[in-house]
Amino acid sequence: MSDHGDLTHQAISSYFIGPQAENMKYFKDNISTILRELEDARKRYKFKGDQNFITSSIQSSEEFQRITRNFAQAVKKAAKLMGSHSIPFWNPRYQAHMCTDLSMPALLGYFMTMVYNPNNVALEASPLTTVAEMEVGEQLCHLFGYNIDPSRKGVPTGWGHVTSGGTVANLESIWVARNLKFYPLALRKAMSETVAVNGREKRGPLNFVADRFMVTTCKGERKLFTDLSTWELLNLRPKTVLDLPQELHEQFGISPKFVESALQNFNIQSTGKNALERDFPVKRPIKYFLSNTRHYSWPKGGAITGLGSDAFEGIEVDDAARINLHVLQERLQQCLDEGQAVYAVVAIIGSTEEGAVDRLSAILAMRQRFQSKGLSFLVHADAAWGGYFATMLPRNLYDMPRGPSVSNPEDSFDGGAEGFVPDLSLKLETQEDLLALKYADSITVDPHKAGYIPYPGGSLVYRDGRMRYLVTWTAPVLSQGSETGMGIYGVEGSKPGAAAMSTWLSNKCIGLNPQGYGALLSEVSFTCTRLSAHWAAMTTKDDDYFMCVPFHKLPSEWKDPFNEQAIEEEKERIRREILSKSNREIVESDVGKPTEEKLMTLLRGLGSDLNINAFALNWRYDDKDRTWNTDIEEANYLTRHVVERLSICSPDQDPTKIPFYLTSTEFTNELYGKCAKEFKRRLGLPQCDRPLFVLRNVVMSPFPTDNDFISTMVDYFRSVIEDGVRLCRKRNARGPDIHRFVMQGTDEIFLAYQPSFHLGKHRQQIILAVELEDHAKSDYAEIRESNPEDPIFLKSSVEIDLQQVVSECERGNPVSFKGTIYTHHGGPVHTSTPVTLKRVVKSRPLNSANREANYPQDYMPFYLYGSGKQWHISHMLLQAPNATFSAGNVKLDDKLASSLDQGHAEEGAILALTEVPEASMQPFPTSKSELPACFFFQPHKKYKVKVWGDSKTASAAGPGLLEGLGEPVEGTITLSKEIHIDLEWINKDPFEHEDRVGKWRDEFSQIGKKLEKRA
């Protein structure tokens, strides 16, 4: 009985081929039908006298057979490669990107159309699929609440079309917003008494109505159009602008065709925006507003349309990663006060990284308030991810109870938990904002995301279909009769009719309603929430040696004042009543409970707005205090380790060996601001400028919650984290190890340490003055003199705790260790020779918290030190990745040498190469073989320098090591032959996976060879 318990899930299970190809038989049957129809179609198109073009004798020829065999072998090999190495998007174990099993209707629709290859650029190239694209536009308009009945009076008629994806749809919406904003200016020019056209002064073609044409301003005042100020022209309401050709017709009988020709020389499509901005003038650049976490397509679209990416101003996000409405309100008010026009405000309906839904309803209300004050703009909804979630909402939602939409379990099933996946309604505010889509001016939605359609399948819909004429050279027409093609609208020309047919068929077969896609996405939402419950309650405060913190706070975390005990109690409730229970048990336990006590209410409060879970990790040391890591770079390292284990990072990896797929993103301070700071605080990390690496899972499969499937994936996930924690502890361990130094100087010997950013035992920049026994010092000096270009190294002969050694020396205690002197080319010079520390010149930590936010912008900094007779330099390591550059026996010009005293030599000064800005060269090449011939650090090279005394102590920790330097002395230095460069060891992670990228290329090469093989 268990497989027959949930009728909704049974229907959903019929939409897909299935994770284990369970429905392949039905898919093959449909493919066979398509191929039979293809064969019949080709045979039907035959006229009298037509013969077979490919005869049986040709087919039986040796050459034909040879090539056919080669094709078959190549297809078999390529298909095997695809099957063996493709990421298993179809399996519920894949929880990474917005990729999943595609619906069978979508695949069949694409395949059946692809074999005919229609081009939706023009009706004559795609008579059927052009109609399919029109149908898709109407399907989506109806879904979002747009009117699609042209006979309805007083309501704009919506229109939509298929694009290659959300990037192109967003680009088109920018193009529309630009053209709409400047249309009134172009019309005003056409009404001028005199206007320059092709270098000649002429009367404006619409000047004959300039003294009579009346319009309604943004504030609702009726004015003569030619009396409007530039500000009033730029802020006419969208409907008013779109009505202008109709108003000219109704007031004066002017045809739209004449308006089109009259504006030809003045509209932005012809002149560009600079000419119009100059003529009116527009003194302040017009703005676009959207959240900081917007998709990259927005600034890209600004660059393409000529607005410039700077026109797209990011608004900070709140703790839920939604646009901060308070800040948006302030910026719009500032624009109103300063007379700065606004193209549009974009509401993101399902952000790519966090699944956040901006408060579209509030933005629309905000627009109304500002229009009453004289500031008007478009509101676009970027619902590339979130658009299809509108199918979950019945149109009479506001007349229904506001509780979770979960059926009585006794009516839903009659068996066990197998095959039962409950639905879960969206958060109340998300429902409100999805319903508010009907009032947005335009909407981007990607069927190839939550519509389960193959790529490429994006779309753009307009509340007022006349907006599409703004991105053609056709004026808005008076009647909206039959369309003759889709290709004249928007950015694209040629585009596959297969995408339109695929989208139409899937929409039609599954249904853009709560019983179709809505039911599918409701089950997916439940699955996503069950996962978010695991991320929220996976770890306990005291028992685990890592923490897993979801980006979206638990309900108890939003309460004021903050109560840590209440948070832990809520986590325990999740573990006890949700994680350990089956789907059936969760739903049954809610029967008879008030809404606020139901588990489904708690579940709905977990996770993101739309089916994306973001969460991050931190770990603790295994010392007696079980100290939590406070280095953000090391927290990020753990997260990266997990991602590398749970994703494909190299073509050499086998996708079938990964039992659970996740992906990742970064929360930077620049984009996430206070939101990122709050997330770091919850992870126990100090505030810093460095980005936080965040795990992310996107749930699109409705299947994972069957048979305790989620728990098995989470258990594996936990084991990967535990492996990662052990790795982090190992790389951050302190204690003895072998350490290496570059040796400098002969009258006094200095050791410049070779550090590593990736090992805690080596994460220190150290310069030591040391003493060697006479015979070792003599042999070292002899080799130095005979081969000055060959760097000489010293390494500890046995493992030593270098940081403890340095600390003892700083405290004035005598300390020494045994070292081996060697060169790369000549091998060991002395082994186990005593090395006595005289003083610590520099000992500065290289942890991420001690580094600068940026590389030095104005110069390349070095430490300068020596005996007073001999001087040496070592590159200051202020940021990572980096390189060590050291040079011994550098020559200072006389003026500079005389300005430095023994204190500078012994304590170490700071020297800057003033003509070599470090930031301009970072990142450095990763190996010496990649260095250009003109690389700055070469023997005998002369540099202009500035030198400061180092006011910080030898063991001072950054950042800020270059602050408060005082007045420098200036001069020049010249390098000797004694230079050393390390680009590799300092940045090498000894635990990192090494890629082998050539394997797949070899496979493709073998297929090519088979095709090229002659008989």
VENKA-V454403 format. One record per backbone hydrogen bond with DSSP energy under -1.0 kcal/mol. CO is the residue of the C=O (numbers start at 1). NH is the residue of the N-H. If there is no record, write none. Layout:
BEGIN
co;nh
CO;NH
CO;NH
END
This chain:
BEGIN
co;nh
1;4
6;10
7;11
8;12
9;13
11;14
12;15
15;104
17;23
18;21
21;24
23;27
24;28
25;29
26;30
27;31
28;32
29;33
30;34
31;35
32;36
33;37
34;38
35;39
36;40
37;41
38;42
39;43
40;44
41;45
44;46
47;50
55;59
56;60
58;61
61;65
62;66
63;67
64;68
65;69
66;70
67;71
68;72
69;73
70;74
71;75
72;76
73;77
74;78
75;79
76;80
77;81
78;82
79;83
80;84
81;85
82;86
87;89
88;91
91;94
93;661
95;698
97;99
103;107
104;108
105;109
106;110
107;111
108;112
109;113
110;114
111;115
113;116
113;117
118;497
119;122
122;125
123;126
125;119
126;130
128;132
129;133
130;134
131;135
132;136
133;137
134;138
135;139
136;140
137;141
138;142
139;143
140;144
141;146
147;158
149;152
157;465
159;462
161;460
163;458
165;169
166;170
167;171
168;172
169;173
170;174
171;175
172;176
173;177
174;178
175;179
176;180
177;181
178;182
179;183
182;186
183;187
184;188
185;189
186;190
189;192
190;206
192;204
195;202
197;200
200;197
202;195
204;207
206;209
207;210
209;212
209;213
213;225
215;223
217;220
221;217
223;215
224;227
225;228
229;233
230;234
233;236
237;241
238;242
239;243
241;244
243;247
244;248
245;249
246;250
247;251
248;252
248;254
249;253
255;259
256;260
257;261
258;262
259;263
263;266
263;267
267;270
267;271
268;272
273;277
274;278
275;279
276;280
277;282
287;343
288;313
289;346
290;315
291;294
295;298
296;300
297;301
298;302
299;303
300;304
301;305
302;307
302;308
308;311
309;312
311;288
311;313
313;290
315;292
316;324
318;321
322;318
324;328
325;329
326;330
327;331
328;332
329;333
330;334
331;335
332;336
333;337
334;338
335;340
341;287
343;378
344;289
345;380
347;382
348;350
348;358
349;386
351;355
355;610
356;350
356;351
358;360
359;363
360;364
361;365
362;366
363;367
364;368
365;369
366;370
367;371
368;372
370;375
378;345
379;441
379;442
380;347
381;383
381;444
382;349
383;387
384;446
386;389
387;390
388;391
389;392
390;393
394;397
396;399
397;400
404;406
408;411
409;413
417;420
427;431
428;432
429;433
430;434
431;435
432;436
434;437
435;438
436;439
437;440
441;463
442;381
443;461
444;383
446;449
447;453
449;452
452;103
457;448
458;163
459;445
460;161
461;443
462;159
464;467
465;468
466;469
467;470
468;471
469;472
486;489
495;120
497;501
498;502
499;503
500;504
501;505
502;506
503;507
504;508
505;509
506;510
507;511
511;513
511;517
513;516
513;518
516;520
517;521
518;522
519;523
520;524
521;525
522;526
523;527
524;528
525;529
526;530
527;531
528;532
529;533
530;534
531;535
532;536
533;537
545;620
547;618
549;616
554;557
563;567
564;568
565;569
566;570
567;571
568;572
569;573
570;574
571;575
572;576
573;577
574;578
574;579
578;581
582;586
583;587
584;588
585;589
587;590
588;591
590;593
594;597
595;598
598;602
599;603
600;604
601;605
603;606
611;699
613;697
614;551
615;695
616;549
618;547
619;629
623;626
627;621
631;635
632;636
633;637
634;638
635;639
636;640
637;641
638;642
639;643
640;644
641;645
642;646
646;662
650;653
654;657
655;658
661;95
663;696
665;694
667;692
668;672
669;673
672;675
673;677
674;678
675;679
676;680
677;681
678;682
679;683
680;685
681;684
692;667
694;665
695;615
696;663
697;613
703;706
706;709
708;712
709;713
710;714
711;715
712;716
713;717
714;718
715;719
716;720
717;721
718;722
719;723
720;724
721;725
722;726
723;727
724;728
725;729
726;730
727;731
728;732
731;760
737;800
739;796
740;754
741;794
742;752
744;750
749;770
750;744
751;768
752;742
759;762
762;756
762;764
763;846
765;844
766;753
767;841
767;842
768;751
769;838
769;839
771;836
773;777
774;778
775;779
776;780
777;781
778;782
779;783
780;784
781;785
782;786
783;787
787;790
792;743
793;822
794;741
795;820
800;737
800;802
801;805
802;806
803;807
804;808
805;809
806;810
807;811
808;813
809;812
815;837
817;835
818;797
819;833
820;795
821;829
821;830
822;793
823;827
827;823
830;821
833;819
835;817
836;771
839;769
842;767
844;765
847;850
848;851
856;919
859;918
860;913
861;876
862;911
863;874
864;909
865;872
870;867
870;868
871;890
872;865
873;887
874;863
878;852
884;982
885;875
886;980
887;873
891;974
893;897
894;898
901;905
902;906
903;907
904;908
905;866
909;864
910;948
911;862
912;914
912;946
913;860
913;916
918;921
918;922
927;930
928;931
932;935
936;938
938;941
941;975
943;973
944;914
945;971
946;912
947;969
948;910
953;956
954;843
960;963
969;947
971;945
972;893
973;943
974;891
977;979
978;888
980;886
982;884
984;987
984;988
986;757
989;992
998;1002
999;1003
1000;1004
1001;1005
1002;1006
1003;1007
1004;1008
1005;1009
1006;1010
1007;1011
1008;1012
1009;1013
END
